[in-house]
Amino acid sequence: MMRNIRAKDTKPEMIIRKGLHRRGFRYVLHDKRLPGKPDMVFPKYRAVIFVHGCFWHGHDCHLFKWPKTRTEFWKSKIIGNKSRDYEIENELLIQHWRICKIWECSLKGKKRLSLESCMRSIADWLRSDAHRFTMTSEL
């Protein structure tokens, strides 16, 4: 079952990529030269976007539930992912990159935001000077 889980080109990532491309934004995918290989890199704006799955990155939202089996394994895995995310964000900030984190719950589930609202918020952030932006279903 685990082999079917994608690390890149996920459905939420593809939605964001297509929406931003339609609006004229151009980006590099999964740039290996940057810490964490961000999902999208916008060199013109010195910005990166990570599209995080709520389960894999331990987001405190309606889509995340701790598994009932192998609990120690999953706690270790998810806490490790969160720790790595924190380190990667710090490295990117040190290198003067702006960071956007888009949580899966903002694009799917009962509390999702409208696609138009998501795209407008991301586009506004890209054109701004803000260093960080986080999009969740609670936005």
NUMI-353666 format. One record per residue: residue number from 1; residue in one letter; x, y, z of N, C-alpha, C, O in turn. Coordinates in Angstrom, 1 decimal, m for minus. Layout:
% residues N
[r NUM; 'a'; [X; Y; Z]; [X; Y; Z]; [X; Y; Z]; [X; Y; Z]]
...
//
This chain:
% residues 139
[r 1; 'm'; [0.8; m1.2; 0.0]; [0.0; 0.0; 0.0]; [0.9; 1.3; 0.0]; [0.5; 2.2; m0.7]]
[r 2; 'm'; [2.0; 1.2; 0.8]; [2.8; 2.4; 0.9]; [3.4; 2.8; m0.4]; [3.7; 4.0; m0.7]]
[r 3; 'r'; [3.7; 1.9; m1.3]; [4.3; 2.2; m2.6]; [3.4; 3.1; m3.5]; [3.9; 3.7; m4.4]]
[r 4; 'n'; [2.1; 3.1; m3.2]; [1.2; 3.9; m4.0]; [1.1; 5.3; m3.5]; [0.5; 6.2; m4.2]]
[r 5; 'i'; [1.8; 5.7; m2.4]; [1.8; 7.0; m1.9]; [2.9; 7.8; m2.7]; [4.0; 7.5; m2.7]]
[r 6; 'r'; [2.4; 8.9; m3.3]; [3.4; 9.7; m4.1]; [4.1; 10.7; m3.2]; [3.5; 11.3; m2.2]]
[r 7; 'a'; [5.3; 11.0; m3.5]; [6.1; 12.1; m2.8]; [6.0; 13.4; m3.6]; [6.1; 14.5; m3.0]]
[r 8; 'k'; [5.8; 13.3; m4.9]; [5.7; 14.5; m5.7]; [4.6; 14.3; m6.8]; [4.2; 13.1; m7.0]]
[r 9; 'd'; [4.2; 15.3; m7.4]; [3.1; 15.3; m8.4]; [1.8; 14.8; m7.8]; [1.0; 14.0; m8.4]]
[r 10; 't'; [1.5; 15.1; m6.5]; [0.3; 14.7; m5.8]; [m0.8; 15.5; m6.4]; [m0.6; 16.6; m7.1]]
[r 11; 'k'; [m2.1; 15.1; m6.2]; [m3.2; 15.8; m6.7]; [m3.3; 17.3; m6.2]; [m3.5; 18.2; m7.0]]
[r 12; 'p'; [m3.1; 17.5; m4.8]; [m3.1; 18.9; m4.4]; [m2.0; 19.7; m5.0]; [m2.2; 20.9; m5.4]]
[r 13; 'e'; [m0.8; 19.1; m5.2]; [0.3; 19.9; m5.8]; [m0.1; 20.2; m7.3]; [0.2; 21.3; m7.7]]
[r 14; 'm'; [m0.6; 19.3; m8.0]; [m1.0; 19.5; m9.4]; [m2.1; 20.6; m9.5]; [m2.0; 21.4; m10.5]]
[r 15; 'i'; [m3.0; 20.7; m8.6]; [m4.0; 21.7; m8.6]; [m3.4; 23.1; m8.5]; [m3.7; 24.0; m9.2]]
[r 16; 'i'; [m2.4; 23.2; m7.5]; [m1.7; 24.5; m7.3]; [m0.9; 24.8; m8.5]; [m0.9; 26.0; m9.0]]
[r 17; 'r'; [m0.1; 23.9; m9.0]; [0.7; 24.1; m10.2]; [m0.1; 24.6; m11.4]; [0.3; 25.6; m12.0]]
[r 18; 'k'; [m1.2; 23.9; m11.7]; [m2.0; 24.3; m12.9]; [m2.6; 25.7; m12.7]; [m2.6; 26.5; m13.6]]
[r 19; 'g'; [m3.1; 25.9; m11.5]; [m3.7; 27.2; m11.2]; [m2.8; 28.4; m11.3]; [m3.1; 29.4; m11.9]]
[r 20; 'l'; [m1.6; 28.2; m10.8]; [m0.6; 29.3; m10.9]; [0.0; 29.5; m12.3]; [0.2; 30.6; m12.7]]
[r 21; 'h'; [0.1; 28.4; m13.0]; [0.6; 28.4; m14.4]; [m0.4; 29.2; m15.2]; [0.0; 30.0; m16.1]]
[r 22; 'r'; [m1.7; 28.9; m15.0]; [m2.8; 29.6; m15.8]; [m2.7; 31.1; m15.5]; [m3.1; 31.9; m16.4]]
[r 23; 'r'; [m2.3; 31.5; m14.3]; [m2.2; 32.9; m14.0]; [m0.9; 33.5; m14.4]; [m0.6; 34.7; m14.1]]
[r 24; 'g'; [m0.1; 32.8; m15.1]; [1.2; 33.4; m15.7]; [2.4; 33.2; m14.8]; [3.5; 33.7; m15.2]]
[r 25; 'f'; [2.3; 32.5; m13.7]; [3.5; 32.3; m12.9]; [4.3; 31.1; m13.4]; [3.8; 30.1; m13.8]]
[r 26; 'r'; [5.6; 31.3; m13.5]; [6.5; 30.2; m14.0]; [7.4; 29.8; m12.9]; [7.8; 30.6; m12.0]]
[r 27; 'y'; [7.7; 28.5; m12.8]; [8.4; 27.9; m11.7]; [9.3; 26.8; m12.1]; [9.1; 26.2; m13.2]]
[r 28; 'v'; [10.1; 26.4; m11.2]; [11.0; 25.2; m11.3]; [10.4; 24.1; m10.4]; [10.1; 24.5; m9.2]]
[r 29; 'l'; [10.4; 22.9; m10.8]; [9.8; 21.8; m9.9]; [11.0; 21.1; m9.2]; [12.0; 20.8; m9.8]]
[r 30; 'h'; [10.8; 20.9; m7.9]; [11.6; 20.0; m7.1]; [13.1; 20.3; m7.3]; [13.9; 19.4; m7.5]]
[r 31; 'd'; [13.5; 21.5; m7.1]; [14.9; 21.9; m7.4]; [15.8; 21.3; m6.3]; [15.8; 21.6; m5.1]]
[r 32; 'k'; [16.7; 20.4; m6.8]; [17.6; 19.6; m5.9]; [18.6; 20.5; m5.3]; [19.3; 20.1; m4.3]]
[r 33; 'r'; [18.9; 21.7; m5.8]; [19.9; 22.5; m5.2]; [19.5; 23.2; m4.0]; [20.3; 23.8; m3.2]]
[r 34; 'l'; [18.2; 23.2; m3.7]; [17.6; 23.9; m2.5]; [17.3; 22.9; m1.4]; [16.9; 21.7; m1.7]]
[r 35; 'p'; [17.4; 23.2; m0.1]; [17.1; 22.3; 1.0]; [15.6; 21.9; 0.8]; [14.7; 22.7; 0.6]]
[r 36; 'g'; [15.4; 20.6; 1.0]; [14.0; 20.1; 1.0]; [13.4; 19.9; m0.4]; [12.3; 19.4; m0.4]]
[r 37; 'k'; [14.1; 20.2; m1.4]; [13.6; 20.1; m2.8]; [12.1; 20.6; m2.8]; [11.2; 19.8; m3.0]]
[r 38; 'p'; [11.9; 21.9; m2.7]; [10.5; 22.5; m2.7]; [9.7; 22.0; m3.9]; [10.3; 21.8; m5.0]]
[r 39; 'd'; [8.4; 21.9; m3.7]; [7.5; 21.5; m4.8]; [7.6; 22.4; m5.9]; [7.6; 22.0; m7.1]]
[r 40; 'm'; [7.6; 23.7; m5.6]; [7.7; 24.7; m6.7]; [8.7; 25.8; m6.2]; [8.7; 26.2; m5.1]]
[r 41; 'v'; [9.5; 26.3; m7.1]; [10.5; 27.3; m6.9]; [10.2; 28.4; m7.9]; [10.2; 28.2; m9.1]]
[r 42; 'f'; [10.1; 29.7; m7.4]; [9.8; 30.8; m8.2]; [11.1; 31.8; m8.1]; [11.1; 32.7; m7.3]]
[r 43; 'p'; [12.1; 31.5; m8.9]; [13.3; 32.3; m8.9]; [13.1; 33.8; m9.0]; [13.7; 34.6; m8.3]]
[r 44; 'k'; [12.1; 34.2; m9.9]; [11.8; 35.6; m10.1]; [11.4; 36.3; m8.8]; [11.7; 37.5; m8.6]]
[r 45; 'y'; [10.7; 35.6; m7.9]; [10.1; 36.1; m6.7]; [11.0; 35.7; m5.5]; [10.6; 36.0; m4.3]]
[r 46; 'r'; [12.0; 34.9; m5.7]; [12.8; 34.4; m4.6]; [11.9; 33.7; m3.6]; [12.0; 33.9; m2.4]]
[r 47; 'a'; [11.0; 32.8; m4.1]; [10.0; 32.2; m3.3]; [9.9; 30.7; m3.6]; [10.2; 30.3; m4.7]]
[r 48; 'v'; [9.5; 29.9; m2.6]; [9.3; 28.5; m2.7]; [7.9; 28.1; m2.2]; [7.4; 28.8; m1.3]]
[r 49; 'i'; [7.3; 27.1; m2.7]; [6.1; 26.6; m2.2]; [6.2; 25.1; m1.9]; [6.8; 24.3; m2.7]]
[r 50; 'f'; [5.8; 24.7; m0.7]; [5.6; 23.3; m0.3]; [4.2; 23.0; m0.2]; [3.4; 23.8; 0.5]]
[r 51; 'v'; [3.7; 21.9; m0.8]; [2.3; 21.5; m0.6]; [2.4; 20.3; 0.3]; [2.8; 19.2; m0.1]]
[r 52; 'h'; [2.0; 20.4; 1.5]; [2.1; 19.4; 2.5]; [0.8; 18.6; 2.7]; [m0.3; 19.2; 2.8]]
[r 53; 'g'; [1.0; 17.3; 2.8]; [m0.1; 16.4; 3.1]; [m0.3; 16.5; 4.6]; [0.6; 16.4; 5.4]]
[r 54; 'c'; [m1.5; 16.6; 5.1]; [m1.8; 16.8; 6.5]; [m1.4; 15.6; 7.3]; [m0.9; 15.8; 8.5]]
[r 55; 'f'; [m1.6; 14.4; 6.8]; [m1.2; 13.3; 7.6]; [0.4; 13.2; 7.7]; [0.9; 13.1; 8.8]]
[r 56; 'w'; [1.1; 13.3; 6.6]; [2.5; 13.1; 6.6]; [3.3; 14.1; 7.4]; [4.4; 13.9; 7.9]]
[r 57; 'h'; [2.7; 15.3; 7.5]; [3.4; 16.4; 8.2]; [2.7; 16.8; 9.5]; [3.1; 17.8; 10.1]]
[r 58; 'g'; [1.8; 15.9; 10.0]; [1.2; 16.1; 11.3]; [0.5; 17.4; 11.5]; [0.6; 18.0; 12.5]]
[r 59; 'h'; [m0.3; 17.8; 10.5]; [m1.1; 19.1; 10.7]; [m2.2; 18.9; 11.6]; [m2.9; 17.9; 11.6]]
[r 60; 'd'; [m2.5; 19.8; 12.5]; [m3.6; 19.8; 13.4]; [m4.8; 20.3; 12.8]; [m5.3; 21.4; 12.9]]
[r 61; 'c'; [m5.5; 19.4; 12.0]; [m6.7; 19.7; 11.3]; [m7.6; 18.5; 11.3]; [m7.3; 17.5; 11.8]]
[r 62; 'h'; [m8.8; 18.7; 10.6]; [m9.8; 17.6; 10.6]; [m9.3; 16.4; 9.7]; [m9.9; 15.3; 9.8]]
[r 63; 'l'; [m8.3; 16.6; 8.9]; [m7.9; 15.5; 8.0]; [m6.8; 14.6; 8.8]; [m6.6; 13.5; 8.3]]
[r 64; 'f'; [m6.3; 15.0; 9.9]; [m5.2; 14.3; 10.5]; [m5.8; 13.5; 11.7]; [m6.5; 14.0; 12.6]]
[r 65; 'k'; [m5.4; 12.2; 11.7]; [m5.8; 11.3; 12.8]; [m4.5; 10.4; 13.0]; [m4.0; 9.9; 12.1]]
[r 66; 'w'; [m4.2; 10.2; 14.3]; [m3.1; 9.3; 14.6]; [m3.5; 7.9; 14.3]; [m4.6; 7.5; 14.7]]
[r 67; 'p'; [m2.7; 7.1; 13.6]; [m3.1; 5.7; 13.4]; [m3.2; 4.9; 14.7]; [m2.6; 5.2; 15.7]]
[r 68; 'k'; [m4.1; 3.9; 14.6]; [m4.4; 3.1; 15.8]; [m3.4; 1.9; 15.9]; [m3.3; 1.3; 17.0]]
[r 69; 't'; [m2.7; 1.6; 14.8]; [m1.7; 0.5; 14.9]; [m0.4; 1.1; 14.7]; [m0.2; 2.1; 14.0]]
[r 70; 'r'; [0.6; 0.4; 15.2]; [2.1; 0.8; 15.1]; [2.2; 2.2; 15.5]; [2.9; 3.0; 14.8]]
[r 71; 't'; [1.6; 2.6; 16.6]; [1.6; 4.0; 17.0]; [3.0; 4.6; 17.2]; [3.2; 5.7; 16.8]]
[r 72; 'e'; [3.9; 3.8; 17.8]; [5.2; 4.4; 18.0]; [6.0; 4.6; 16.7]; [6.6; 5.7; 16.6]]
[r 73; 'f'; [5.8; 3.8; 15.8]; [6.4; 4.0; 14.5]; [5.9; 5.2; 13.8]; [6.7; 6.1; 13.4]]
[r 74; 'w'; [4.6; 5.4; 13.8]; [4.0; 6.6; 13.2]; [4.3; 7.9; 13.9]; [4.6; 8.9; 13.3]]
[r 75; 'k'; [4.3; 7.8; 15.2]; [4.7; 9.0; 16.0]; [6.1; 9.5; 15.7]; [6.4; 10.6; 15.4]]
[r 76; 's'; [7.0; 8.5; 15.6]; [8.4; 8.8; 15.3]; [8.5; 9.3; 13.9]; [9.2; 10.3; 13.7]]
[r 77; 'k'; [7.8; 8.7; 13.0]; [7.9; 9.1; 11.6]; [7.4; 10.6; 11.4]; [8.0; 11.4; 10.8]]
[r 78; 'i'; [6.2; 10.8; 11.9]; [5.6; 12.1; 11.7]; [6.3; 13.2; 12.5]; [6.5; 14.3; 12.0]]
[r 79; 'i'; [6.7; 13.0; 13.7]; [7.5; 13.9; 14.5]; [8.8; 14.2; 13.7]; [9.3; 15.4; 13.7]]
[r 80; 'g'; [9.5; 13.2; 13.2]; [10.7; 13.4; 12.4]; [10.4; 14.2; 11.2]; [11.3; 15.1; 10.8]]
[r 81; 'n'; [9.3; 14.0; 10.5]; [9.0; 14.9; 9.3]; [8.8; 16.3; 9.7]; [9.3; 17.2; 9.0]]
[r 82; 'k'; [8.1; 16.6; 10.9]; [7.9; 17.9; 11.3]; [9.2; 18.6; 11.7]; [9.4; 19.8; 11.4]]
[r 83; 's'; [10.1; 17.8; 12.3]; [11.4; 18.4; 12.7]; [12.2; 18.7; 11.5]; [12.8; 19.8; 11.4]]
[r 84; 'r'; [12.2; 17.9; 10.5]; [12.9; 18.1; 9.2]; [12.3; 19.3; 8.5]; [13.1; 20.1; 8.0]]
[r 85; 'd'; [11.0; 19.5; 8.5]; [10.4; 20.6; 7.9]; [10.9; 21.9; 8.5]; [11.2; 22.9; 7.8]]
[r 86; 'y'; [10.9; 21.9; 9.8]; [11.4; 23.1; 10.6]; [12.9; 23.5; 10.2]; [13.2; 24.6; 9.9]]
[r 87; 'e'; [13.7; 22.4; 10.1]; [15.1; 22.7; 9.7]; [15.2; 23.2; 8.3]; [16.0; 24.1; 8.0]]
[r 88; 'i'; [14.5; 22.6; 7.4]; [14.5; 23.0; 6.0]; [14.1; 24.5; 5.9]; [14.7; 25.2; 5.1]]
[r 89; 'e'; [13.0; 24.8; 6.5]; [12.5; 26.2; 6.5]; [13.5; 27.2; 7.0]; [13.7; 28.2; 6.4]]
[r 90; 'n'; [14.2; 26.8; 8.1]; [15.2; 27.7; 8.6]; [16.4; 27.9; 7.6]; [16.9; 29.0; 7.5]]
[r 91; 'e'; [16.8; 26.8; 7.0]; [17.9; 26.9; 6.0]; [17.5; 27.8; 4.8]; [18.3; 28.6; 4.4]]
[r 92; 'l'; [16.3; 27.6; 4.4]; [15.8; 28.4; 3.3]; [15.7; 29.9; 3.7]; [16.1; 30.8; 2.9]]
[r 93; 'l'; [15.3; 30.2; 4.9]; [15.2; 31.6; 5.3]; [16.6; 32.2; 5.4]; [16.8; 33.4; 5.1]]
[r 94; 'i'; [17.5; 31.4; 5.9]; [18.9; 31.9; 6.0]; [19.5; 32.2; 4.6]; [20.2; 33.2; 4.5]]
[r 95; 'q'; [19.0; 31.5; 3.6]; [19.4; 31.7; 2.2]; [18.6; 32.8; 1.5]; [18.7; 33.0; 0.3]]
[r 96; 'h'; [17.7; 33.4; 2.3]; [16.8; 34.5; 1.9]; [15.8; 34.1; 0.9]; [15.5; 34.9; m0.1]]
[r 97; 'w'; [15.2; 32.9; 1.1]; [14.1; 32.5; 0.3]; [12.8; 32.8; 1.1]; [12.8; 32.7; 2.3]]
[r 98; 'r'; [11.8; 33.1; 0.4]; [10.4; 33.3; 1.0]; [9.7; 31.9; 0.9]; [9.9; 31.2; m0.1]]
[r 99; 'i'; [8.9; 31.6; 1.9]; [8.4; 30.3; 2.0]; [6.8; 30.3; 2.1]; [6.3; 31.0; 3.0]]
[r 100; 'c'; [6.2; 29.5; 1.3]; [4.7; 29.3; 1.4]; [4.5; 27.9; 1.6]; [5.0; 27.0; 1.0]]
[r 101; 'k'; [3.7; 27.6; 2.6]; [3.3; 26.2; 3.0]; [1.8; 26.1; 2.7]; [1.0; 26.9; 3.3]]
[r 102; 'i'; [1.4; 25.2; 1.8]; [0.0; 25.0; 1.5]; [m0.4; 23.6; 2.1]; [0.2; 22.6; 1.7]]
[r 103; 'w'; [m1.3; 23.6; 3.0]; [m1.8; 22.4; 3.6]; [m2.9; 21.7; 2.8]; [m3.7; 22.4; 2.3]]
[r 104; 'e'; [m2.8; 20.4; 2.7]; [m3.8; 19.6; 1.9]; [m5.2; 20.0; 2.3]; [m6.1; 20.0; 1.5]]
[r 105; 'c'; [m5.5; 20.3; 3.6]; [m6.9; 20.6; 4.1]; [m7.4; 21.8; 3.4]; [m8.7; 22.0; 3.4]]
[r 106; 's'; [m6.6; 22.7; 2.9]; [m7.1; 23.9; 2.3]; [m7.7; 23.6; 0.9]; [m8.4; 24.4; 0.4]]
[r 107; 'l'; [m7.3; 22.4; 0.4]; [m7.8; 22.1; m1.0]; [m8.8; 20.9; m1.0]; [m9.4; 20.7; m2.0]]
[r 108; 'k'; [m8.9; 20.2; 0.1]; [m9.8; 19.1; 0.1]; [m10.4; 18.9; 1.5]; [m9.9; 19.5; 2.5]]
[r 109; 'g'; [m11.5; 18.1; 1.5]; [m12.2; 17.9; 2.8]; [m13.3; 18.9; 3.0]; [m13.6; 19.7; 2.2]]
[r 110; 'k'; [m14.0; 18.7; 4.1]; [m15.2; 19.5; 4.3]; [m15.0; 20.9; 4.6]; [m15.9; 21.7; 4.4]]
[r 111; 'k'; [m13.8; 21.3; 5.0]; [m13.5; 22.7; 5.3]; [m12.6; 23.4; 4.2]; [m12.1; 24.5; 4.5]]
[r 112; 'r'; [m12.6; 22.8; 3.0]; [m11.7; 23.3; 2.0]; [m12.1; 24.8; 1.6]; [m13.2; 25.2; 1.7]]
[r 113; 'l'; [m11.1; 25.5; 1.1]; [m11.3; 26.8; 0.6]; [m11.7; 26.7; m0.9]; [m11.4; 25.7; m1.6]]
[r 114; 's'; [m12.3; 27.8; m1.5]; [m12.5; 27.8; m2.9]; [m11.2; 27.9; m3.7]; [m10.3; 28.5; m3.2]]
[r 115; 'l'; [m11.1; 27.2; m4.8]; [m9.9; 27.2; m5.6]; [m9.5; 28.7; m6.0]; [m8.3; 29.0; m6.0]]
[r 116; 'e'; [m10.5; 29.5; m6.3]; [m10.2; 30.8; m6.7]; [m9.6; 31.6; m5.6]; [m8.7; 32.4; m5.8]]
[r 117; 's'; [m10.2; 31.4; m4.4]; [m9.6; 32.1; m3.2]; [m8.2; 31.7; m2.9]; [m7.4; 32.5; m2.6]]
[r 118; 'c'; [m7.9; 30.4; m3.0]; [m6.6; 29.9; m2.8]; [m5.6; 30.5; m3.8]; [m4.6; 31.0; m3.4]]
[r 119; 'm'; [m5.9; 30.5; m5.1]; [m5.1; 31.0; m6.1]; [m4.8; 32.5; m5.9]; [m3.7; 33.0; m6.1]]
[r 120; 'r'; [m5.9; 33.2; m5.6]; [m5.7; 34.7; m5.4]; [m4.8; 34.9; m4.2]; [m3.9; 35.8; m4.3]]
[r 121; 's'; [m4.9; 34.2; m3.1]; [m4.1; 34.4; m1.9]; [m2.6; 34.1; m2.2]; [m1.7; 34.8; m1.8]]
[r 122; 'i'; [m2.4; 33.0; m3.0]; [m1.0; 32.6; m3.3]; [m0.4; 33.6; m4.2]; [0.8; 34.0; m4.0]]
[r 123; 'a'; [m1.1; 34.0; m5.3]; [m0.6; 35.0; m6.2]; [m0.3; 36.4; m5.5]; [0.7; 37.0; m5.7]]
[r 124; 'd'; [m1.2; 36.8; m4.6]; [m1.0; 38.0; m3.8]; [0.3; 37.9; m3.0]; [1.1; 38.8; m2.9]]
[r 125; 'w'; [0.5; 36.7; m2.3]; [1.7; 36.5; m1.5]; [2.9; 36.5; m2.4]; [3.9; 37.1; m2.0]]
[r 126; 'l'; [2.9; 35.9; m3.6]; [4.1; 35.9; m4.5]; [4.5; 37.3; m4.8]; [5.7; 37.6; m4.9]]
[r 127; 'r'; [3.5; 38.1; m5.1]; [3.8; 39.5; m5.5]; [4.2; 40.4; m4.3]; [4.6; 41.5; m4.5]]
[r 128; 's'; [4.0; 39.9; m3.1]; [4.2; 40.7; m1.9]; [5.7; 40.6; m1.5]; [6.5; 39.9; m2.1]]
[r 129; 'd'; [6.0; 41.2; m0.4]; [7.4; 41.1; 0.2]; [7.4; 40.2; 1.5]; [8.4; 40.1; 2.1]]
[r 130; 'a'; [6.2; 39.6; 1.8]; [6.1; 38.8; 3.0]; [7.0; 37.6; 2.9]; [7.1; 36.9; 1.8]]
[r 131; 'h'; [7.7; 37.3; 4.0]; [8.6; 36.1; 4.0]; [8.0; 34.8; 4.1]; [8.5; 33.8; 3.6]]
[r 132; 'r'; [6.8; 34.7; 4.8]; [6.1; 33.5; 5.0]; [4.7; 33.6; 4.7]; [4.1; 34.6; 4.9]]
[r 133; 'f'; [4.1; 32.5; 4.3]; [2.6; 32.4; 4.1]; [2.2; 31.0; 4.3]; [2.9; 30.1; 3.8]]
[r 134; 't'; [1.2; 30.8; 5.1]; [0.7; 29.4; 5.3]; [m0.8; 29.4; 5.0]; [m1.6; 30.3; 5.4]]
[r 135; 'm'; [m1.2; 28.5; 4.1]; [m2.6; 28.3; 3.8]; [m3.2; 27.1; 4.4]; [m2.7; 26.0; 4.1]]
[r 136; 't'; [m4.2; 27.2; 5.2]; [m4.9; 26.1; 5.8]; [m6.4; 26.2; 5.5]; [m6.8; 27.3; 5.1]]
[r 137; 's'; [m7.1; 25.2; 5.9]; [m8.6; 25.3; 5.8]; [m9.1; 26.4; 6.8]; [m10.3; 26.8; 6.7]]
[r 138; 'e'; [m8.3; 26.8; 7.7]; [m8.8; 27.7; 8.8]; [m8.4; 29.2; 8.4]; [m8.6; 30.1; 9.2]]
[r 139; 'l'; [m8.0; 29.4; 7.1]; [m7.5; 30.7; 6.7]; [m8.6; 31.8; 6.7]; [m8.3; 32.9; 6.4]]
//
